[in-house]
Amino acid sequence: MLFLDAHMRELYVHWPEKTRESVAYLRMLAARHAEDPKLAEMVGDLCVRSSRFAALWADHAVEECEPAVREFRHPVVGRMTLHQEVLHPDASDQLLTFTAEPGSPSAAALHLLARAVYAG
């Protein structure tokens, strides 16, 4: 979605940075799971369908997924600044969480989004 969905480009304020980090992390995962045919198929598909992905993949950058501060432009609630944390429940899984500073406009925006999800 990050490379093929135009809405994602609008969602991430710093989309070029996010794409670079994502491809570097995907390259690390691809090395760890070199025998996974679905992963290889996804990389090939993205190289064909996204010139941005293909260029980043050709750079051969490798990075671990790290905590970060992300800025988003949500079409309903507007701009949000969220803290990305990386949780490792076990050696093979990872969970990303996004939180806002308590009492901030971003926290209020997340609250509105959560209410909309649970209401509908």
BELJO-V200934 format. One record per backbone hydrogen bond with DSSP energy under -1.0 kcal/mol. CO is the residue of the C=O (numbers start at 1). NH is the residue of the N-H. Records with the same first field share a line. If there is no record, write none. Layout:
BEGIN
CO->NH ; NH
END
This chain:
BEGIN
1->5
5->8
6->10
7->11
8->12
11->73
12->15
14->18
15->19
16->20
17->21
18->22
19->23
20->24
21->25
22->26
23->27
24->28 ; 63
25->29
26->30
27->31
28->32
29->33
33->36
36->40
37->41
38->42
39->43
40->44
41->45
42->46
43->47
44->48
45->49
46->50
50->54
51->55
52->56
53->57
54->58
57->60
68->84
70->82
71->13
72->80
74->78
78->74
80->72
82->70
83->99
84->68
85->97
87->95
95->87
97->85
99->83
101->104
104->108
105->109
106->110
107->111
108->112
109->113
110->114
111->115
112->116
113->117
114->118
115->119
116->120
END
